[in-house]
Amino acid sequence: MSILGNLLIRVGTSFGGAPAASPEPEIEAQPPLLPGESSPGTSEIGQRPTPENATKYLYRTMWVDPDVRSRILDIRSMDANDGRVKKIHARTARAAVKGGLRLNNPGRNEHLDRAWQRFARRLKLDRFEKLESDMRGLMMEGNLPMQWVLGPDKRVATGVRMPSETILPEVEANGLFKNPKNAYTQYDLTTGQPLARFALWQLSLVRLTPDNYDDLGSMGRPYLDATRSVWKKLRMTEEDLVIRRRERAPLRTAHVLEGAGPEDLEAYREKVEADQQSITTNYYLNKKGGVTAIQGDTNLDQIADVAHLLDTFFAGAPAPAGLFGYVGDINRDILEDLKKDYFDELDALQDTLAYVYRLGFELELLLSGINPDAEKFDIIFAERRTDTPNQRADLALKHQALGVPPRMVWGSAGLDPAEVAAQREAAKNDNDPYPGEDDDFNPPPGTPRVSITPGNSPKGESATSIGNGG
């Protein structure tokens, strides 16, 4: 029996498979396997990890991966000491989660809608701070270990993000879990002793760019992992630049006193240096000599090495430097093309983060006696590619003109279809003397008419015309 089957028996949940209203009754009435759980009787042979990782797993049996820990500590130090790194993490995380999560429920299953609303409310997934914190943790650590905590009612009460540098996947040399009941171990890095052991259902781990997705022991890498060495060189060069300016930029003077003895020269030096705090200093000599000005370094504006390191550092960032405060001579058209790449990066981050919430929601459905494999749904972020409200409205109007179903049109506009449908029903019943009747909602006469002219607006958007109905 799978680990989920044992869990359902332990919590006393009767699992009947697919509901009666499910369009796919052929789904087997048994809990599905979790990601990473091996199915018995398969024909898999060979070894998933690379030879280097397989050897590392043999040594990594009683301690966390030191390479993963060093990467995470470096990125945290960069984020704490450099405003550029902090802005990259913060702005990217905010842009990715600003629309919030929503349930994509094409089957219009009301039970799923209500279950998701309760799940999101309990786990604070309707809070921007929670989503931003999880996204920043995913970017800075490269991994997001989410512990699903069950409440007294045997439902998912909360999702706790664990520090990934303390988590060790308990895998064999072939990259598979030794025992799904003890899939992950958290270590106390002070004493070296295990703090907790997690079953596969209890902790879900999503990763950024692991060496091999199918290798369950391969941890992810922080988003800016490959820029660590460049960042250290950049910081060193900037400090050298400041020291150079401090030491070589000031104006200096050479004082020449012919025939002066050591005592005379020392007395003159003390008097001149004592007067240097004045705005204007005049020198008076009673011997033959002179005071000559020596200009500072005239090549302080030559910082091509700093500019090169800066460009190299931002080449590993999700967006061009111009979006993070560095305004250069970049062409606007090139900046627009680079922004499209930035939007693609945001989409990938959104998909990775949304997947861990989907795993938690599937666990919630299983604990409620519903087979998630029998339902068509997905957990997605409401805003994709950080489109502007006008761009989303334009896309929704295009879909409407093509005859796309209303719920899909509302989703294209960045709205929650379930919430819109509920509000439309409430608005219909406000002025309906017989609420609850199965009548269609027909717009009253005089409803504005929407017409679209494709490509007749700046940046290739459609021109939208709204006229009065008649």
C-alpha positions in Angstrom: 0.0 0.0 0.0 1.2 3.5 -0.8 2.3 5.9 2.0 -0.9 8.0 1.4 -3.0 4.9 1.8 -1.4 4.2 5.2 -2.0 7.9 6.2 -5.6 7.7 5.3 -6.1 4.6 7.4 -4.3 6.2 10.3 -6.4 9.3 10.3 -9.6 7.3 9.7 -10.6 8.7 6.4 -12.7 6.5 4.1 -11.5 6.9 0.6 -14.0 6.1 -2.1 -12.1 7.2 -5.1 -13.8 9.5 -7.6 -17.0 11.3 -6.7 -20.2 10.3 -8.5 -20.2 13.5 -10.5 -16.7 12.9 -11.8 -16.4 12.8 -15.6 -13.7 10.1 -15.3 -15.1 7.2 -13.4 -12.3 4.9 -14.7 -9.9 6.4 -12.2 -8.9 3.7 -9.7 -10.4 4.0 -6.3 -7.0 4.2 -4.5 -4.8 7.0 -3.3 -2.3 8.1 -6.0 1.5 7.9 -5.5 3.3 11.0 -4.3 6.0 12.6 -6.5 9.2 10.6 -5.7 7.4 7.5 -4.4 8.4 4.4 -6.3 5.7 2.1 -7.7 6.5 -1.6 -7.1 6.9 -3.9 -10.0 8.3 -1.4 -12.5 11.0 -2.2 -15.0 13.4 0.6 -14.1 17.1 -0.4 -14.1 20.3 1.5 -13.9 21.3 4.5 -11.7 19.8 8.0 -11.9 22.5 10.2 -10.2 25.8 11.1 -11.8 28.8 9.1 -10.5 29.9 12.1 -8.5 26.5 12.6 -6.8 26.1 8.9 -6.2 29.5 8.9 -4.3 28.4 12.0 -2.4 25.2 10.4 -1.3 27.2 7.6 0.3 29.1 10.1 2.4 26.1 12.3 3.1 24.3 9.9 5.4 24.6 11.7 8.7 25.0 15.4 7.7 23.6 17.9 5.4 25.2 18.8 2.1 28.0 21.3 2.8 27.9 22.6 -0.8 24.2 23.5 -0.5 24.8 25.2 2.9 27.7 27.3 1.6 25.7 28.5 -1.4 22.8 29.5 0.7 25.0 31.3 3.3 26.7 33.2 0.5 23.4 34.3 -1.1 22.1 35.4 2.3 25.2 37.5 2.9 24.9 39.0 -0.5 21.3 39.9 0.1 22.0 41.4 3.5 25.0 43.5 2.4 24.2 44.6 -1.2 21.2 46.6 -2.1 21.4 45.4 -5.7 21.0 41.7 -4.7 18.2 42.6 -2.3 16.3 44.5 -5.0 16.7 41.6 -7.4 15.2 39.2 -4.9 12.5 41.5 -3.6 11.3 43.0 -6.9 11.3 39.6 -8.7 9.3 38.0 -5.8 6.8 40.8 -5.7 6.3 40.8 -9.4 5.8 37.1 -9.5 3.2 36.8 -6.7 1.4 40.2 -7.0 -1.7 38.7 -8.5 -2.2 36.0 -5.8 -3.2 32.4 -6.3 -6.4 31.1 -7.7 -8.0 27.7 -8.5 -8.4 26.9 -12.2 -11.5 24.7 -12.1 -12.7 24.1 -15.7 -15.2 21.5 -14.5 -16.9 24.1 -12.3 -17.0 21.8 -9.3 -18.4 23.8 -6.5 -17.0 21.4 -3.9 -13.5 22.1 -5.2 -14.1 25.8 -5.1 -15.2 25.7 -1.4 -12.4 23.3 -0.5 -9.8 25.6 -2.0 -11.2 28.7 -0.3 -11.0 27.0 3.1 -7.5 25.7 2.3 -6.2 29.1 1.2 -7.7 30.8 4.2 -6.2 28.4 6.7 -2.7 28.5 5.1 -2.8 32.3 4.7 -2.3 31.9 0.9 -4.5 34.9 0.5 -1.8 37.0 2.2 0.7 38.7 -0.1 3.4 38.6 2.6 3.2 34.8 2.8 3.5 34.3 -0.9 6.3 36.8 -1.2 8.2 35.2 1.7 7.9 31.8 0.0 9.1 33.1 -3.3 12.1 34.9 -1.9 13.0 31.8 0.0 12.8 29.8 -3.2 15.0 32.2 -5.0 17.6 32.6 -2.3 17.8 28.9 -1.3 17.0 27.2 -4.5 14.7 24.9 -2.6 11.3 25.2 -0.9 10.7 22.5 1.7 7.1 22.9 2.8 5.9 21.0 5.8 2.2 20.2 5.9 0.9 20.4 9.5 -2.3 18.5 10.3 -4.7 19.9 12.8 -6.9 18.1 15.3 -9.5 17.7 12.6 -7.0 15.7 10.5 -6.9 18.4 7.8 -4.0 20.5 6.6 -3.9 23.4 9.2 -0.8 25.2 7.9 2.1 25.0 5.6 5.5 25.9 7.2 8.5 26.7 5.1 11.6 25.0 6.5 15.2 26.1 6.1 16.5 24.0 3.2 20.1 24.0 4.4 19.1 21.8 7.3 17.1 19.3 5.2 18.7 16.1 4.0 16.9 13.8 1.5 17.4 10.2 2.6 18.2 8.6 -0.7 20.3 5.6 -1.8 23.1 5.7 -4.3 20.5 5.2 -7.1 18.8 8.5 -6.3 15.6 7.0 -4.8 14.3 7.3 -1.3 15.3 4.6 1.1 11.9 4.7 2.8 9.1 7.1 1.9 8.1 7.0 5.6 11.4 8.7 6.4 12.1 10.7 3.2 13.7 13.8 4.7 15.6 14.5 7.9 16.2 17.9 9.5 19.5 18.2 11.4 20.6 20.6 14.2 23.7 22.1 12.7 25.0 23.0 16.2 24.9 19.5 17.7 24.8 17.5 14.5 21.8 15.5 15.8 18.6 14.9 13.8 15.8 17.2 14.9 12.9 15.6 13.0 12.2 13.1 10.3 9.5 13.7 7.7 7.4 11.3 5.7 7.0 12.0 2.0 3.5 13.3 2.4 4.5 15.5 5.3 7.2 17.5 3.5 7.0 18.6 -0.1 10.2 19.9 -1.7 10.4 21.9 -5.0 13.7 22.8 -6.5 15.3 25.3 -8.9 17.5 23.9 -11.6 18.7 20.7 -9.9 21.3 18.7 -11.7 18.7 16.0 -12.4 15.0 16.4 -11.6 14.5 12.6 -11.4 17.4 12.3 -8.9 15.5 12.8 -5.7 18.7 13.6 -3.8 19.8 16.4 -6.1 19.1 19.7 -4.3 18.3 22.9 -6.2 20.5 25.9 -6.6 19.9 29.5 -5.6 18.9 31.8 -8.5 22.0 33.9 -8.3 24.3 31.0 -7.4 26.5 31.3 -10.5 27.1 35.0 -9.9 28.7 34.6 -6.5 32.3 34.8 -7.8 31.5 37.7 -10.0 29.8 39.5 -7.1 32.9 39.1 -4.9 35.1 40.5 -7.6 32.7 43.4 -8.1 32.7 44.2 -4.4 36.5 44.0 -4.2 36.9 46.2 -7.2 34.5 48.8 -5.9 36.3 48.9 -2.6 39.6 49.3 -4.4 38.1 52.1 -6.4 37.1 54.0 -3.2 40.5 53.5 -1.7 42.2 54.7 -4.9 40.1 57.9 -4.9 40.7 58.6 -1.3 44.5 58.2 -1.6 45.2 59.6 -5.1 42.4 62.1 -5.8 43.3 65.0 -3.3 45.5 67.9 -4.5 48.9 67.9 -2.9 51.7 70.5 -2.7 55.5 70.3 -2.8 57.3 72.8 -0.5 60.9 73.6 -1.3 63.1 75.6 1.2 66.7 76.0 0.0 69.3 76.0 2.8 66.8 75.1 5.5 68.0 72.9 8.3 66.1 70.0 9.8 64.8 72.2 12.7 63.7 74.9 10.3 62.0 72.4 8.0 60.2 70.6 10.8 58.9 73.9 12.3 57.7 75.0 8.8 55.9 71.7 8.3 54.1 71.8 11.6 53.0 75.4 11.0 51.7 74.6 7.5 49.9 71.4 8.5 48.3 73.2 11.4 46.9 75.8 9.0 45.5 73.2 6.5 42.1 73.2 8.1 41.5 76.8 6.8 39.6 77.3 3.6 42.4 79.5 2.2 46.0 78.9 3.3 48.8 81.3 2.4 52.4 80.4 2.7 55.1 83.0 3.7 58.8 82.1 3.2 61.8 84.1 4.3 64.2 81.9 2.3 64.5 81.0 -1.3 62.0 78.3 -2.2 58.5 77.7 -3.6 55.2 75.9 -3.3 54.2 73.7 -6.2 50.7 72.1 -6.6 50.6 68.5 -7.6 47.4 67.4 -9.2 45.6 64.2 -8.2 45.1 61.2 -10.3 43.4 62.3 -13.6 42.4 58.8 -14.6 39.8 58.2 -11.9 37.0 58.2 -14.4 38.4 55.1 -16.1 36.2 52.4 -14.5 35.7 50.0 -17.5 36.6 47.1 -15.3 33.8 48.0 -12.8 31.4 48.4 -15.7 32.4 45.0 -17.1 31.9 43.2 -13.8 28.6 45.0 -13.3 27.3 43.8 -16.7 28.6 40.3 -16.0 26.8 40.2 -12.7 23.4 41.4 -14.1 23.8 38.9 -17.0 22.8 36.3 -14.4 19.9 38.3 -13.0 16.3 37.6 -14.1 16.0 41.1 -15.7 18.3 43.6 -17.3 20.1 46.1 -15.1 17.8 48.9 -16.3 14.9 47.4 -14.4 16.8 47.4 -11.2 17.9 51.0 -11.1 20.8 51.2 -13.5 19.9 53.6 -16.3 22.3 53.3 -19.2 22.3 53.9 -22.9 20.4 50.7 -23.7 18.0 51.0 -26.6 14.3 51.0 -25.7 13.4 48.3 -28.2 16.2 46.0 -26.8 14.9 46.7 -23.3 11.4 45.6 -24.4 12.9 42.3 -25.7 14.8 41.7 -22.5 11.6 42.3 -20.5 10.0 39.5 -22.4 12.8 37.2 -21.2 12.1 38.5 -17.7 8.5 37.7 -18.0 9.4 34.1 -19.0 11.6 33.8 -15.9 8.6 35.0 -13.8 6.3 32.4 -15.4 8.8 29.6 -14.5 9.1 30.8 -10.9 5.3 31.0 -10.6 4.9 27.4 -11.9 7.5 26.1 -9.5 6.0 27.8 -6.4 2.4 27.0 -7.4 3.2 23.3 -7.7 4.1 23.0 -4.0 0.7 24.5 -3.1 -1.0 22.1 -5.4 0.7 19.2 -3.6 -0.7 20.5 -0.3 -4.2 20.9 -1.8 -4.1 17.4 -3.2 -3.3 16.2 0.3 -6.2 18.2 1.7 -8.5 16.6 -0.9 -7.3 13.1 0.0 -7.9 13.7 3.7 -11.4 14.7 2.7 -12.0 11.5 0.8 -11.7 12.9 -2.7 -9.3 11.5 -5.3 -7.5 14.6 -6.9 -6.6 12.5 -9.9 -10.3 12.3 -10.7 -10.8 16.0 -10.9 -9.4 18.5 -13.5 -8.0 21.5 -11.7 -4.8 23.5 -11.3 -3.4 26.0 -8.9 -2.0 29.0 -10.8 -1.1 32.6 -10.2 -3.7 35.0 -11.4 -1.3 37.3 -13.2 1.0 35.9 -15.8 3.8 37.7 -17.5 3.1 40.8 -15.3 0.7 42.2 -17.9 -0.8 45.6 -17.3 -4.5 45.8 -16.6 -5.1 47.2 -20.1 -3.2 44.3 -21.7 -5.2 41.8 -19.7 -8.5 43.5 -20.5 -7.5 43.6 -24.2 -6.7 39.9 -24.2 -10.0 39.1 -22.5 -11.9 41.1 -25.1 -10.1 39.2 -27.9 -11.1 35.9 -26.3 -14.7 37.1 -26.0 -14.8 38.1 -29.7 -13.5 34.6 -30.6 -16.4 33.0 -28.7 -14.4 31.7 -25.7 -16.6 30.6 -22.8 -17.2 33.4 -20.2 -15.2 31.7 -17.4 -12.1 31.5 -19.5 -12.6 35.1 -20.5 -12.8 36.2 -16.9 -9.6 34.2 -16.2 -7.8 36.0 -19.1 -8.8 39.3 -17.5 -7.0 38.2 -14.2 -10.3 37.7 -12.3 -11.3 34.7 -10.3 -14.0 32.9 -12.3 -15.6 31.4 -9.2 -15.8 34.8 -7.5 -17.2 36.5 -10.7 -19.8 33.8 -11.1 -20.9 34.2 -7.5 -21.1 38.0 -7.8 -23.1 37.7 -11.0 -25.5 35.3 -9.4 -25.9 37.7 -6.4 -26.4 40.7 -8.7 -29.1 38.8 -10.6 -30.9 37.8 -7.4 -30.9 41.3 -6.0 -33.6 42.4 -8.5 -35.1 39.0 -9.2 -38.6 38.5 -7.6 -38.1 34.7 -8.0 -34.5 34.0 -7.0 -33.2 30.5 -7.6 -35.0 29.9 -10.8 -33.0 28.2 -13.6 -33.2 31.2 -15.9 -30.3 32.6 -18.0 -28.8 35.9 -17.2 -29.6 38.0 -20.2 -28.2 41.6 -20.4 -31.0 44.2 -20.4 -31.6 46.3 -23.5 -29.2 49.1 -23.9 -26.1 47.1 -22.8 -22.9 48.7 -24.3 -21.6 46.9 -27.4 -17.9 46.1 -27.5 -16.0 46.0 -30.8 -12.4 45.2 -31.3 -10.0 46.3 -34.1 -6.9 44.0 -34.0 -3.5 45.7 -34.2 -4.9 49.2 -34.3 -3.2 50.4 -31.1 0.4 51.1 -29.9 2.6 48.0 -29.3 0.4 45.8 -31.3 -2.5 45.8 -28.9 -6.1 45.8 -30.2 -8.1 49.0 -30.3 -11.3 48.6 -28.2 -14.4 50.5 -28.9 -17.4 50.5 -26.5 -20.6 52.0 -27.9 -24.0 52.5 -26.4 -26.5 49.7 -27.1 -29.8 50.4 -28.9 
